[in-house]
Amino acid sequence: MEPTAANEPSRRDDMFVISIGVAMLAVLFAVVGVAFGWRAIDESKANVAAGGGSGSTEPVMVSLAEFSVAPATVPEGGSLHVMNDGAVAHNLVIEGTDLKTSDLAAGASEAFELDGLAAGSHTMFCEIPGHREQGMEAELTVGGSGEAAMGDGGAPHADMDYAAMTQAMLDTMGAYPAATEGTGNTILEPTEVLADGTKVFDLVAAITPWERGPGDVVEAWTYNGVVPAPSIHLAIGERAQFRLRNELPLATDLHLHGLNVDNKYDGVAPISQDLIKPGESFTYEYTADEVSVAMYHPHFHSQVGLPNGMFGTIFVGQVPIPRGQTVGGEAVPADLQVAQDFPMVLNDSGVIGYSLNGKSFPATAPIVAKTGDWVLFHYFNEGTQIHPMHLHQFDQIVIAKDGYPLDSPYVADTLNVAPGERYSVLVQLDKPGTWVWHCHILPHVESEDGMFGMVTAVVVQ
């Protein structure tokens, strides 16, 4: 029978009732599902609290910072959650194993599985060069409940003793300037001058005790026993030989970074020359053909020799002073005389660590000058990180980059110096007092143990 118009309202009512019924069933199933879900979550939490089941325990938080690693205790088969609470990159390695995290940027974190790690005590540390030496090492205990390490979620400020921190800062600042053995950057005189006028400079590569801070003696890799290595000065047109003798346990070479040399003297073994093996020597030659602000360091396994102390400076000629020019709205005097001209070598890794000219505060040497003096200094970054260098109160007039004079010198309050870069900077010290000079990445200069690293002062009398 065909439906009639009279039957339509009844049919619509039946469909409406069916729809309401289906909707109610859907709501009922959803409620039941949520209930089962919450029950599963509660059972999971109970299982974790009871320590039951492989893989059921929560990761134990470990905080990395400058320069510390939080100790941790984990159950067998447990894991870590590693958080970089510092300002520079860190990683975490379990000593004697292949277990390690990636290099974590500041603020980054990573799950760290400990599968197969035997019960007992293990050492974990950051293997970024120099970080372990500065305190980034801690104990990892496998086989405990994990409760002690999990207690505060690895909060980096939980265990700070603020009174002790205040005293540590006062103590380290009060010790400045601290006397230490050894001075780097001394000018190297030629051993001999050949008949044709060639100057011969002798360099000996060796491992040498070096006091980088008061009582802090490290086994440095050096040229001629000092950090930085002796500074070499040449005039335009002079010829030089650099005779390198290797007394290291590792083969080496010598790269004249920033100088134009023949390929055979480029110092990249075994490409441009044979390795200089322990006990052997090699002579490099160079003709000073242009103004240069350069460096010398090894290229073969430079990640070992260079951060541990094998770096030196080379000056060829004189960087032109922009006398009579207007820079930053101020006129540079036409009769300007430079009272002091000196290098400042930056480092941040290896056994030397965060340092200026091979020393860590409070052993960094102050610069002493008279009011009104103009000084010329040269930043050399032989480290692995960028360093924004800030001199309190005085404008830094940047006049050359990598030894090349700038057509338009400029003024900088804080100057970023990247690894391998050199900047020549002119400053007039026209205000008396003691002024701080430091890297402005603050964990490179301060820690819970007080001031350290890349800090010095300018004393204007």
Secondary structure, 3 states (H helix, E strand, C coil): CCCCHHHHHHHHHHHHHHHHHHHHHHHHHHHHHHHHHHHHHHHHHHHHHHCCCCCCCCCEEEEEECCEECCEEECCCCEEEEEECCCCCECCEECCCCCECCCECCCCEEEEECCCCCCEEEEEECCCCCCCCCCCEEEEEECCCCHHHHCCCCCCCCCCCHHHHHHHHHHHHHCCCCCCCCCCCCECCCCEECCCCCEEEEEEEEEEEEEEECCEEEEEEEECCECCCCEEEECCCCEEEEEEEECCCCCECCEEECCCCCHHHCCCCCCCCCCECCCCEEEEEEECCCCEEEEEECCCCHHHHCCCCCCEEEEECCCCCCCCCEECCEECCCCCCEEEEEEEEEEEECCCEEEECCECECCCCCEEECCCEEEEEEEEECCCCCEEEEECCCCEEEEEECCEEEEEEEEECEEEECCCCEEEEEEEECCCEEEEEEECCHHHCEECCEECECEEEEEEC
